[in-house]
Amino acid sequence: MDDRNLALELVRVTEAAAIASARSMGQGDPTYSDQMAVSAMRAAFDTMHINGTVVIGEGERDEAPMLYIGEEVGRRAERDPKMDIALDPLEGTNLCAYGRPGALAVIAMAPHGCFLNAPDIYMKKIAAGPEARGVIELDASPQENLHRLAEVRGVRVEDLTAMVLDRPRHEALIAAIRQAGARIRLIEDGDVDAAIATCRAESGIDIMFGIGGAPEGVLAAAALQCLGGEIQGRLMFYKDEERQRARRIMGDRDIEALMGIHDLAHGEIVYAATGVTSGSILRGVRFFAGGCETHSLVMRSKSGTVRAIEATHDFRRKPAYTLEGLHENMADCGKPIC
């Protein structure tokens, strides 16, 4: 099976997670939202013709009952391709739980060894679209990066829009961007969506700065490899135990090093993202009598093809997508729902 077919299989998995978690939108329970997404995604994986291993997931085995790091997923038949999987069943858990924009269900797949085994700690990142390759630098100042990007794009700094997580740790960063004269869009969560947005003209986002999760940095890099964008990152350590965890997971790699996009994700990547709540790029799940609509992106790094998929799901033919079916699935995560 070639990666074109895998891409279309993969989007069915993100659709399942998005529909399930969208049922919980605005209910104010992040744990429940995440459980809905995880259970649906895990069950949907059972239909995929892969021999997959989760390398970026819900945490280590003792922290997560399913989709944990090291878990094997897929049908795992003799001829099924071996793939490493980076995923986030609900990127932006709080966004979904509190009815805010930008929540996604995300999966990236590639042959073994193509994704950084990133520990679940913080990472400082910078990301932008294709023009930024070889132009932006994580260690340069925000002002310098904005001026470089403006020059290569042939615009004024004041024409650029930067996306930044709204966190107290970013006060100095935000002040520097303001001093440079660029516009800022602050977001509460969801820096994978923000990184993708820098490569999509319709988003109005030109560059992303800030400190977020390291696993999300790998997912963002996988997407930007497909889109031709640029991302750099460096792990941030606030406790000795974080350094110890990074050394245990990353082995002989230099845990303090600046990492470029190829360090984070490389090879022939297949990527799928489905909107849970409407954001910069993807519309969220819309329910109607007897079904729902989903909006997804499916991408391949080999060809650079980006497909936008709008799908209508009929709950009469897919009863597992009903709320009753989803709750049954949570109790029995081995039941396929695609």
Phi, psi and omega in degrees: 000129181275171187287347174292316177293321178299322180298318181287329173293320185296322183293333176295330179286316178292326176299317181299315180294321181294316180297316182297311183289328179297336176299335184261004185305128176079004181280351174077019182232089182302324180297316179295317178302315181293318180299320179298315181294314183297313182298317181293317180294317181298317179294320181294329178300332182296344180268351186277141180275066179219161167248086192257150174231128180284121177249336170232115186210216185277000180131184178286165190303322181282356180256343187220133180286338179205161187055034176278161180297126182099349180291141177266134182226166181097177181287331175057041174285169188302320184263002180290137183291144176278126184225142167270145186231129171248131186211158167216103183303330177214091178278109188101052183303314180294328179299317178291311185299329182249017172067037182252160186285154167102006179282141184224157162252127192226138173217139169235141178230146178200164175301161185305135175090004184270347180249141172296131174281081188278131174290159181277072177226186183278154175221133171278132187224156166219137181216147178200179185282186187304326181295341186275352181297124182078006184246308182275154179219131181301324185275354174280162180289157175304320180298315180297316180296321178294319179294320178296315181294319179298319181295314183291334179269351178072035179230175175273153176304324181295344178274349183273150175237124178257142177250132185219138172296134181279089183225149176304328181294347182257013182301314181293321178298313181298320179297321180292321178294318178297320180297325178288339177101000180284157174280155182229136168243116180271138179234153183275328179201175170091057181277353169290313175301321180296318180295316178298320182301330181294342181258001183241113186302326183293344182284332185077010180256133184253329185204148177239134176236159165127181182252123177219198183286143177293317177302322177295330176296322177293315178298320178295318180297321178299317178295317183289335172297322178288327185267352180083011183277189183229141173210143173228150181209159174215132179296143180246129183243127179245347179220152179299325181295334176290320176296318180297319178295318180297318179295322180294319184279322189265353175065234186277357181294150176285108186286348180264356191287151167290131182246127175272181184300322181287336174288327183277319182201135178208184179084193181274099187260139171244134189223139176220139176219135178237134180290136173261307170240146187298134181227207184293330186243314188248140173282150179281174179294133176243119180268147172215177183300116175085007180179196179201168175240142176234157180230123186225159167244135175234128188224152176228129180288331183299316184257342186075010181286135175237118179252129171263123185242119173255120186237143173250129184246127181262112183291340177291328179265343177234071184298338179293344179275350176290163180298321178296318179294323179293320178293322175297321179295324178298327178281337181221084189290355179275359183276117179298142181239001180270000000 
